[in-house]
Amino acid sequence: MSIPTTQASPSLEHHDTFVIVAETLARWRNPATAEGAKLLAEHYAWAHQQHACGALLFAGPIDIEALAPGAPTPVGKVSGLLVLRADSKAAAEAIAQSDPFHINGCRHNAVQSWSIRFAQRPIASALAAALAAPDAS
């Protein structure tokens, strides 16, 4: 089965879009524990703040089965993916380093620039609108 795609418009390709790939470190705590729940709440508050100011476009955990109660600590595995816009890679790195998971040594947030080339039409339209919107800050 062929899946049709629409090439992203040039307006998507010229925005400063970055991906944060979050790798789990040894200090990570399962959200089912009190310490893990506290850190997760801090991380969510940080993410909501980044979203409100227009930097965070979308985010979420990866391999959520590894986060289940009783699962082995996923040290060394990617556990989160965040997509954001920023004026520069340095600005994106500053955002990534301000994540409570990163600050507390639970995850290492690696920032990569991302040039969006293909997207389904509804996604491309929504993303173009989000990238064109002024920062809320």
HELIX and SHEET records of a PDB file:
HELIX    1   1 PRO A   10  GLU A   13  1                                   4    
HELIX    2   2 ALA A   34  ALA A   52  1                                  19    
HELIX    3   3 ILE A   64  LEU A   67  5                                   4    
HELIX    4   4 LYS A   89  GLN A   97  1                                   9    
HELIX    5   5 PRO A  100  ILE A  103  1                                   4    
HELIX    6   6 ARG A  121  ALA A  132  1                                  12    
SHEET    1   A 2 THR A   6  GLN A   7  0                                        
SHEET    2   A 2 PHE A 118  ALA A 119 -1                                        
SHEET    1   B 4 LEU A  56  PRO A  61  0                                        
SHEET    2   B 4 VAL A  78  ARG A  85 -1                                        
SHEET    3   B 4 THR A  17  THR A  24 -1                                        
SHEET    4   B 4 ARG A 107  TRP A 114 -1                                        
END                                                                             
